[in-house]
């Protein structure tokens, strides 16, 4: 029984040591973020981007937006509805 438990522990250690970090080379071919998992990896995107169907390329959501300026504000609205931002452009001098 003890011998079988030791063999199982060795198998686990060998499997963990044999894991290849796919993210270490060329970022796993991910366009932005790569997360290594035991026996696999996953690509992900920064905020403001979404994963393309190829599961490796991130596409900017900012390509689908409305940008306009009012008197002192710059307004940005994403068609996806997840991002809306207004920036105050008025500069005060003292």
C-alpha positions in Angstrom: 0.0 0.0 0.0 2.8 2.4 0.9 4.6 1.5 -2.3 1.5 2.3 -4.4 1.0 5.7 -2.6 4.7 6.6 -3.4 4.2 5.6 -7.0 1.1 7.8 -7.3 3.0 10.7 -5.7 5.9 10.2 -8.2 3.4 10.2 -11.1 1.9 13.5 -9.9 5.4 15.1 -9.5 6.4 13.8 -13.0 3.3 15.2 -14.6 3.7 18.6 -12.9 7.4 18.7 -13.9 6.7 17.6 -17.5 4.2 20.5 -18.0 5.3 22.8 -20.8 4.7 26.5 -20.3 3.2 27.4 -23.6 3.1 31.1 -22.6 6.9 31.2 -22.4 7.4 31.0 -26.1 5.8 33.8 -28.2 3.2 34.4 -25.5 1.4 31.2 -26.5 0.6 33.0 -29.8 -1.9 35.1 -27.8 -2.2 38.7 -28.9 -2.4 40.0 -25.3 -2.5 37.8 -22.2 -1.5 34.2 -21.8 -2.3 32.0 -18.7 -0.4 28.7 -18.4 -2.4 25.8 -16.9 -1.2 22.3 -16.3 -1.3 20.6 -19.6 -2.8 23.6 -21.4 -3.0 27.4 -21.6 -5.6 30.1 -22.2 -5.5 33.5 -23.9 -7.4 36.5 -22.6 -7.8 40.2 -23.3 -7.3 43.5 -21.5 -10.3 45.6 -20.6 -11.8 47.2 -23.7 -11.0 44.2 -25.9 -12.9 41.0 -26.7 -11.7 37.6 -27.8 -12.0 36.8 -31.5 -13.3 33.5 -32.7 -9.8 32.1 -33.1 -9.5 32.3 -29.2 -6.0 33.9 -29.6 -6.6 37.4 -31.0 -8.1 40.3 -29.1 -10.2 42.8 -31.0 -10.6 46.3 -29.7 -14.1 47.3 -28.9 -13.1 51.0 -29.4 -13.5 50.5 -33.1 -17.3 50.5 -32.6 -17.9 53.8 -30.8 -19.2 57.3 -31.0 -16.9 60.2 -30.1 -18.0 63.8 -29.9 -17.1 67.0 -28.2 -19.4 69.5 -26.5 -18.2 72.9 -25.0 -15.7 71.5 -22.5 -16.3 67.7 -22.6 -15.1 64.9 -24.7 -17.7 62.1 -24.8 -17.0 58.5 -25.7 -19.7 55.8 -26.0 -19.1 52.2 -27.0 -21.7 50.5 -29.1 -21.4 47.5 -26.8 -22.7 49.6 -24.0 -20.0 48.6 -21.6 -17.9 51.7 -21.8 -19.0 55.3 -21.6 -16.7 58.1 -20.6 -16.7 61.9 -20.5 -13.5 63.8 -20.0 -13.5 67.4 -18.9 -11.3 69.5 -21.3 -11.7 72.8 -19.5 -8.4 74.1 -18.1 -8.4 76.5 -15.3 -5.5 78.9 -14.8 -4.7 80.4 -11.5 
